[in-house]
Amino acid sequence: MKRFSQFIFIPFTFQIEICKYFVRRLFGAAIANSQNQLYTLFCDLERYSGKVLKFDSEGITIQFQLKNAVISLRHFPSSDYKVFTQVFKDEQYRSTLEAFRKNFKKEPDNFLDCGGNIGLTSLYFNTAVPNIKICIVEPDTENFKSIEQYFRMNNLFDPQLVKSGIWSSDTFLEVNSSYGDGNHWAKSVQETTTDTGLHGVSISDLQNRLEWPIIDILKIDIEGAEAEVFNTEKSDLTFLKKTKVLAIEIHEDVIEKQTILNVLDHYNFAYFDDGELTIAYNQQLIL
């Protein structure tokens, strides 16, 4: 009954899509991934006291009670809903925040989001720690637009946005859509000699530019470019001396996990795994 009541209040075009889903299920017809995703979103409306603000051919904008955030998701085959599920429904980064609070006995002052995707992780941290300073680094143009949109929709202060790719040095990069499933969250970057207008930036250089003496929480999810960042022969890794907590997704098809763990050992980090993330904290900086 609750779900039927929710149905009354969603836009007519959304109602049509949900009806199509039920008709196909009733007659045993194949259900497309896009229809499954919309139905799951419809169920989320009830579960999280959501309200549809907009529904059109490009996507859906919903206000959830999840951190009281306004979320705008592009339609399938966009990976936006998967990212939303990981970050907000499953709270993928909750253990990262808990690791900081447990070891440093305070709230984080800043968050460096390397591989910002559409900005949901930064939005999660901003809603959890309202006064946190945020810098988001993202190379993909469409994802970058989504980041700007999210912070505007949620009436949050503007983060520092850097349209670049994280790399071992300042160089030209190009976006590679063939990595992984080629979706919005699986776009990697690669070095090129062509002036693409897209620059690579090292984390150490970025930290100096931000004038952050310490990075409280550093997130690295850069679709394999961590192989460049943790290349001990090419990369300036001194940023690790000045980082309290690191959350990294290691893509083992590009770099062996142990290679990164060896670097973390060298800089006296303790670490643990939580799902797809390796979470590390700097024992040298614990008072």
Phi, psi and omega per residue, in radians:
M1 nan -0.735 3.117
K2 -1.048 -0.722 -3.118
R3 -1.148 -0.661 3.090
F4 -1.124 -0.707 3.105
S5 -1.074 -0.678 3.113
Q6 -1.132 -0.638 -3.119
F7 -1.026 -0.646 -3.094
I8 -1.073 -0.553 -2.989
F9 -1.689 -0.038 3.102
I10 -1.510 2.730 -3.128
P11 -1.000 2.650 -3.076
F12 -1.014 -0.712 -3.135
T13 -1.121 -0.586 3.083
F14 -1.240 -0.681 3.097
Q15 -1.019 -0.730 -3.138
I16 -1.056 -0.778 -3.124
E17 -1.117 -0.675 3.124
I18 -1.190 -0.675 3.081
C19 -1.096 -0.730 3.092
K20 -1.022 -0.725 3.141
Y21 -1.046 -0.841 -3.096
F22 -1.182 -0.634 3.108
V23 -1.107 -0.783 -3.134
R24 -1.140 -0.676 3.129
R25 -1.193 -0.670 -3.135
L26 -1.070 -0.692 -3.077
F27 -1.701 0.152 3.072
G28 1.238 0.366 3.134
A29 -1.395 2.750 3.119
A30 -1.102 2.409 3.139
I31 -1.924 2.168 -3.099
A32 -1.214 2.716 3.107
N33 -1.010 -0.645 -3.131
S34 -1.127 -0.652 3.120
Q35 -1.236 -0.694 3.074
N36 -1.051 -0.717 -3.121
Q37 -1.145 -0.749 3.129
L38 -1.132 -0.669 3.119
Y39 -1.162 -0.708 3.099
T40 -1.078 -0.706 3.076
L41 -1.087 -0.718 3.106
F42 -1.034 -0.747 3.095
C43 -1.140 -0.619 3.118
D44 -1.109 -0.519 3.136
L45 -1.024 -0.741 3.112
E46 -1.255 -0.790 -3.039
R47 -1.106 -0.662 -3.053
Y48 -1.998 0.396 3.114
S49 0.884 0.900 -3.087
G50 -1.528 2.822 3.102
K51 -2.438 2.249 3.140
V52 -1.391 2.112 3.112
L53 -1.633 -0.520 3.141
K54 -2.756 2.492 3.054
F55 -2.530 2.060 3.129
D56 -2.581 -2.941 -3.048
S57 -1.161 -0.374 -3.096
E58 -1.525 -0.576 -3.103
G59 2.997 -2.900 -3.093
I60 -2.300 2.404 3.081
T61 -2.001 2.153 -3.040
I62 -2.251 2.454 2.985
Q63 -1.773 2.060 -3.140
F64 -1.884 2.760 2.993
Q65 -1.445 0.013 3.016
L66 -1.198 1.781 -3.080
K67 1.045 0.247 -3.131
N68 0.951 0.766 -3.044
A69 -1.812 2.591 2.983
V70 -1.644 2.137 -3.040
I71 -2.056 2.265 3.078
S72 -2.021 2.144 -3.050
L73 -2.130 2.283 3.039
R74 -1.330 2.646 -3.093
H75 -1.195 2.782 2.987
F76 -0.958 2.416 0.281
P77 -1.557 0.255 3.026
S78 -0.994 2.571 3.109
S79 -1.547 0.144 -3.049
D80 -0.950 -0.750 -3.090
Y81 -1.164 -0.632 3.089
K82 -1.096 -0.742 3.132
V83 -1.137 -0.762 3.102
F84 -1.010 -0.768 3.140
T85 -1.069 -0.813 -3.125
Q86 -1.105 -0.844 -2.968
V87 -1.384 -0.799 -3.036
F88 -1.724 -0.778 -3.109
K89 -1.312 -0.809 -3.117
D90 -1.574 -0.156 -3.112
E91 0.835 1.013 -3.084
Q92 -0.976 -0.554 -3.059
Y93 -1.772 0.191 3.112
R94 -1.095 -0.726 -3.122
S95 -1.169 -0.478 3.065
T96 -1.148 -0.820 3.123
L97 -1.132 -0.692 3.122
E98 -1.139 -0.654 3.114
A99 -1.104 -0.669 3.105
F100 -1.156 -0.862 -3.100
R101 -1.082 -0.707 -3.106
K102 -1.160 -0.736 -3.022
N103 -1.554 -0.449 -3.052
F104 -2.035 0.004 2.957
K105 0.970 0.592 3.126
K106 -2.794 3.082 3.024
E107 -1.523 2.556 3.109
P108 -1.178 2.504 3.111
D109 -1.541 -0.481 -3.093
N110 -2.587 2.820 -3.108
F111 -2.498 2.106 3.102
L112 -1.828 1.983 -3.028
D113 -1.783 1.669 -3.136
C114 -1.645 1.905 -3.004
G115 1.659 1.040 -2.972
G116 -1.220 -0.284 -3.089
N117 0.928 -2.164 -3.126
I118 -1.706 0.115 3.009
G119 1.678 0.076 -3.049
L120 -1.196 -0.614 3.133
T121 -1.146 -0.749 3.091
S122 -1.128 -0.667 3.086
L123 -1.101 -0.692 3.100
Y124 -1.043 -0.835 -3.137
F125 -1.175 -0.611 -3.129
N126 -1.204 -0.604 3.100
T127 -1.344 -0.508 3.129
A128 -1.374 -0.609 -3.139
V129 -2.285 1.516 -2.946
P130 -0.967 -0.548 -3.067
N131 -1.711 0.208 -3.084
I132 -1.217 2.444 3.032
K133 -1.454 2.373 -3.059
I134 -2.255 2.376 2.942
C135 -2.190 2.254 -3.111
I136 -2.042 2.243 3.098
V137 -1.975 2.137 -3.099
E138 -2.623 2.255 -3.095
P139 -1.542 -0.399 -3.009
D140 -1.447 2.273 -3.036
T141 -1.092 -0.825 -3.109
E142 -1.155 -0.722 3.076
N143 -1.085 -0.684 -3.125
F144 -1.072 -0.689 3.097
K145 -1.105 -0.675 3.130
S146 -1.119 -0.673 3.118
I147 -1.032 -0.847 -3.141
E148 -1.050 -0.697 -3.111
Q149 -1.138 -0.749 -3.090
Y150 -1.050 -0.820 -3.085
F151 -1.240 -0.516 3.074
R152 -1.229 -0.785 -3.117
M153 -1.106 -0.574 -3.074
N154 -1.650 0.148 3.100
N155 0.911 0.698 3.117
L156 -1.745 2.751 3.113
F157 -1.100 2.626 -3.086
D158 -1.238 2.226 3.018
P159 -1.328 2.916 2.991
Q160 -1.416 2.125 -3.088
L161 -1.889 2.306 3.139
V162 -2.193 1.963 3.125
K163 -1.527 1.482 -3.105
S164 -2.646 3.038 2.992
G165 -1.940 2.468 3.077
I166 -1.297 2.271 -3.056
W167 -2.574 -3.059 3.133
S168 -1.498 -0.267 -3.078
S169 -2.777 3.048 3.074
D170 -1.398 1.929 -3.099
T171 -2.664 2.980 3.051
F172 -1.461 2.453 3.130
L173 -2.217 2.792 2.978
E174 -2.307 2.575 -3.133
V175 -1.370 2.303 3.141
N176 -1.937 1.929 -3.092
S177 -1.519 0.000 -3.086
S178 -1.564 -0.097 -3.133
Y179 -1.283 2.488 3.089
G180 1.025 -2.248 -3.139
D181 -1.640 0.081 3.099
G182 1.261 0.140 -3.099
N183 -1.486 3.137 -3.025
H184 -1.034 -0.554 -3.101
W185 -1.580 -0.019 -3.091
A186 -2.070 0.430 3.099
K187 -1.534 2.123 -3.136
S188 -1.808 3.072 3.062
V189 -2.150 2.709 3.076
Q190 -2.469 2.668 -3.082
E191 -1.274 2.555 3.112
T192 -2.562 2.704 3.083
T193 -1.551 -0.126 3.140
T194 -1.442 2.458 3.084
D195 -1.317 1.640 -3.110
T196 -1.546 -0.203 -3.044
G197 1.477 -0.131 3.108
L198 -1.834 2.095 -3.077
H199 -1.773 2.577 2.927
G200 -1.540 2.607 3.128
V201 -2.445 2.416 3.088
S202 -1.464 2.709 -3.136
I203 -1.152 -0.637 3.115
S204 -1.103 -0.776 3.104
D205 -1.120 -0.702 -3.137
L206 -1.130 -0.716 3.110
Q207 -1.084 -0.713 3.095
N208 -1.127 -0.696 3.139
R209 -1.132 -0.665 -3.138
L210 -1.305 -0.339 -3.062
E211 1.052 0.740 3.037
W212 -1.739 1.892 3.123
P213 -1.034 -0.635 3.127
I214 -2.284 2.380 2.956
I215 -1.602 2.022 -3.117
D216 -1.249 -0.939 3.091
I217 -2.264 2.173 3.121
L218 -2.017 2.111 3.068
K219 -1.846 2.284 3.081
I220 -2.199 1.918 3.029
D221 -2.451 1.464 -2.909
I222 -2.155 0.518 2.948
E223 0.885 0.857 3.040
G224 1.736 -0.304 -3.139
A225 -1.197 -0.153 3.052
E226 -1.092 -0.339 3.052
A227 -1.113 -0.589 3.062
E228 -1.320 -0.783 -3.086
V229 -1.055 -0.676 -3.081
F230 -1.761 0.356 3.030
N231 -1.390 1.835 -3.008
T232 -1.161 -0.303 3.138
E233 -1.525 -0.382 -3.046
K234 -2.006 -0.506 -2.923
S235 -1.784 2.540 3.016
D236 -1.480 1.877 -3.060
L237 -1.734 0.226 -3.108
T238 -1.148 -0.286 3.086
F239 -1.037 -0.458 -3.129
L240 -1.156 -0.518 3.083
K241 -1.129 -0.413 -3.033
K242 -2.032 0.480 3.100
T243 -2.130 2.250 -3.119
K244 -1.449 -0.904 -3.113
V245 -2.287 2.354 3.118
L246 -2.117 2.290 2.985
A247 -2.079 2.032 -3.056
I248 -2.284 2.400 2.969
E249 -1.724 2.010 -3.071
I250 -1.648 2.158 -3.136
H251 -1.669 1.711 -2.967
E252 -1.296 -0.081 2.997
D253 -1.352 -0.185 -3.107
V254 -1.985 -0.682 -3.118
I255 -2.510 2.438 3.103
E256 -1.188 2.373 -3.124
K257 -1.007 -0.681 -3.096
Q258 -1.084 -0.516 3.101
T259 -1.051 -0.766 3.127
I260 -1.255 -0.689 3.123
L261 -1.094 -0.611 3.096
N262 -1.100 -0.691 3.092
V263 -1.133 -0.769 3.132
L264 -1.100 -0.664 3.064
D265 -1.058 -0.747 -3.120
H266 -1.044 -0.627 -3.120
Y267 -1.661 0.265 3.021
N268 1.092 0.765 3.012
F269 -1.634 2.450 2.868
A270 -1.688 2.620 -3.035
Y271 -2.627 2.808 3.075
F272 -2.654 2.809 3.124
D273 -1.740 2.495 3.039
D274 -2.479 1.742 -3.064
G275 1.116 -2.236 -3.129
E276 -1.423 -0.138 -3.053
L277 -1.700 2.547 2.851
T278 -1.865 2.130 -3.079
I279 -1.942 2.212 -3.065
A280 -2.252 2.551 3.083
Y281 -2.294 2.497 -3.007
N282 -1.447 1.888 -3.100
Q283 -1.212 -0.374 3.122
Q284 -1.234 -0.423 -3.058
L285 -1.725 0.003 3.089
I286 -1.392 2.134 -3.100
L287 -1.408 nan nan
